[in-house]
Amino acid sequence: MAGVRDDVTSWRDVESDSESLEELAEMAIDEDDKSLTDSIRDDYDALAARVRKMEFAVQLSGEYDERPAILSIKQGAGGVEAQDWVEMLLRMYLRWAESRGFKTSVLESVVGEEAGLKSATAQIDGRYGYGYLKSERGVHRLVRLSPFDADHMRHTTFALVEVLPQPEEQDTTIEINPDDLRIDTFRAGGHGGQNVQKNDTAVRITHLPTNIVVSVQNERSQLQNRAVAMRILTARLMDIQIQEAEEHRLKLKGEHVSPEWGRQVRSYVLHPYKMVKDHRSGYETADAEGVLEGDLDGLLEAYLLHSVGQVSES
């Protein structure tokens, strides 16, 4: 209700502002008052920008698009370089979310031996969090001069990004049979012996029918870790349901469906030139540093508009 109310208020405000601007323009024309030209043009540009943003938001109309997102990042081949890339991506997404006023929390992370993270899972709380970030799923490729290479050679490394809709308590489509779960507990660890828990607070849940494994050790108690693990597991099962429905739709359409993650969706090149390119929408920018600092809106919007175009053609 609150979300719909905000949408209606925003559109009514635009309607009111456009009528006021039209009246001002007609008055300026009738009175041949050219002093208002610049003011009217600025107001028009600002109004047009608001409308473009609101029109774009209308595209986020998927069943789960309004929900918060659970974002998971896993290292690919490349050792410490890949682990550093996971940490860079996590930082990028958290900064993007914070710039939009979304709340963020890291649900789980596994620290690398030398630097970076082997994997990380974060929750992005905000309206349309999943709708925006679902475009990020896939393999992300980094090309740069590695700070971990003594010869300072150029390295290419990869990380896998998964984006899941946040499950809600009233969801009835996902039912988990307790008999389908194997739950193991172990001691949480980190850098240095002082961070190793004396008790078995970390939790690993294996969903036997799908062989999905979720491990969480960030929270202080076993109960908290188990609750977070169950939330992530539910989100993963929901994602499988979404993907199966999409694959079924594409098969009915007659297209080949590949379940593989192999293809990279985006490349981030920091050497010998600077460029970030999305291989699906074709959008690219030379402001690689800005993107890694969280300036993702151009990439996200280009992909979503590209997706809308594909749907329209079909």
C-alpha positions, -999 to 999 in steps of 0.1 A, spaced: 0 0 0 28 24 9 46 17 -24 15 22 -45 6 54 -26 41 68 -33 37 59 -70 3 76 -73 16 107 -54 46 110 -77 25 108 -109 0 133 -96 28 157 -87 42 154 -122 7 160 -136 3 191 -115 38 204 -122 34 199 -160 1 218 -159 17 247 -140 46 248 -164 23 248 -194 3 277 -180 36 296 -174 47 290 -209 14 302 -224 16 333 -203 51 341 -214 40 336 -250 9 358 -247 29 386 -230 60 381 -252 80 378 -219 114 363 -230 129 367 -195 111 335 -185 126 314 -214 156 301 -195 136 293 -163 109 275 -183 135 254 -202 153 244 -169 120 234 -154 110 215 -185 143 196 -185 140 187 -148 104 175 -153 113 154 -184 141 138 -163 116 129 -136 92 114 -161 119 93 -177 129 79 -143 93 71 -135 86 56 -169 116 34 -164 104 22 -130 72 10 -147 94 -16 -165 101 -32 -131 69 -51 -130 81 -86 -125 65 -108 -98 94 -103 -74 109 -70 -87 97 -49 -58 114 -71 -32 147 -66 -15 176 -87 -29 200 -112 -16 233 -109 -35 259 -137 -35 294 -134 -50 319 -163 -55 354 -163 -67 364 -179 -100 399 -191 -110 428 -168 -101 436 -174 -64 442 -143 -44 435 -121 -74 400 -136 -77 394 -132 -40 403 -95 -42 379 -92 -71 351 -106 -49 358 -80 -23 359 -52 -49 325 -63 -63 309 -65 -29 321 -30 -21 308 -18 -55 273 -31 -48 272 -19 -12 281 16 -23 255 15 -51 228 4 -26 238 30 0 237 58 -27 201 49 -34 192 49 3 189 12 6 199 -6 38 226 -32 35 239 -61 56 266 -87 49 249 -120 58 280 -143 52 315 -140 40 346 -163 38 379 -144 41 408 -153 18 441 -166 32 461 -136 20 435 -109 9 400 -105 -3 371 -128 1 364 -163 -12 327 -156 -12 302 -132 3 264 -129 6 247 -95 13 211 -84 18 200 -53 -1 169 -39 16 150 -14 -6 120 -13 -29 129 -27 -63 163 -40 -50 158 -73 -68 143 -56 -99 174 -35 -104 200 -61 -94 187 -91 -112 206 -79 -142 238 -85 -123 236 -123 -123 264 -140 -142 301 -140 -146 320 -107 -141 355 -104 -157 383 -82 -144 414 -73 -164 441 -53 -146 478 -51 -135 477 -74 -104 489 -58 -72 496 -93 -60 520 -102 -88 557 -94 -81 563 -88 -118 532 -65 -120 518 -85 -149 483 -81 -164 459 -107 -150 423 -117 -160 401 -131 -133 364 -139 -128 337 -139 -102 302 -153 -102 274 -130 -91 240 -145 -81 210 -123 -72 180 -138 -54 147 -122 -44 142 -119 -6 117 -144 6 87 -132 26 72 -148 56 38 -153 38 54 -170 8 36 -203 4 52 -215 -29 84 -226 -11 79 -254 13 110 -270 29 106 -305 44 129 -307 75 136 -343 65 153 -330 33 179 -310 54 212 -321 67 224 -296 93 260 -295 105 276 -272 130 313 -263 132 335 -236 147 336 -202 130 370 -190 121 388 -160 107 422 -144 105 441 -152 137 433 -175 165 416 -147 185 387 -148 160 380 -185 163 349 -193 183 352 -217 212 318 -232 205 303 -246 173 283 -215 162 287 -218 125 260 -237 106 260 -256 73 227 -266 58 225 -291 29 192 -294 10 194 -330 -1 170 -330 -31 189 -302 -48 223 -306 -31 223 -268 -23 247 -261 5 246 -229 26 271 -221 53 269 -191 76 293 -181 104 290 -144 107 265 -142 136 275 -148 172 250 -176 180 242 -209 163 205 -200 163 212 -167 144 234 -184 119 208 -211 113 181 -185 107 202 -166 82 212 -199 65 175 -209 61 167 -175 47 194 -179 20 183 -215 13 147 -204 8 159 -176 -16 180 -201 -36 150 -225 -39 128 -196 -50 154 -186 -76 154 -222 -90 116 -219 -93 119 -186 -111 146 -200 -135 126 -231 -143 95 -209 -151 117 -188 -174 132 -218 -191 98 -232 -197 87 -199 -213 117 -199 -236 112 -235 -246 75 -227 -255 89 -198 -276 112 -222 -294 146 -208 -282 175 -228 -270 179 -225 -233 214 -229 -217 216 -233 -180 254 -227 -179 271 -198 -162 300 -199 -186 295 -167 -205 306 -134 -189 280 -107 -187 303 -78 -181 340 -69 -184 359 -44 -163 392 -34 -179 416 -13 -159 447 -20 -182 459 -12 -208 428 11 -211 398 18 -189 364 5 -198 334 -13 -184 313 -31 -210 281 -50 -206 281 -78 -232 243 -81 -233 231 -46 -238 263 -33 -254 265 -4 -230 300 7 -222 317 35 -202 353 47 -198 346 56 -161 357 23 -147 367 39 -113 332 54 -110 315 21 -117 337 3 -91 327 31 -66 291 22 -71 280 43 -101 260 14 -117 227 32 -127 238 35 -164 246 -2 -167 215 -13 -148 191 8 -168 207 -1 -201 203 -38 -194 167 -35 -182 157 -14 -212 175 -39 -235 155 -67 -218 122 -49 -223 131 -45 -260 137 -82 -263 104 -90 -247 86 -65 -269 101 -82 -300 90 -116 -289 
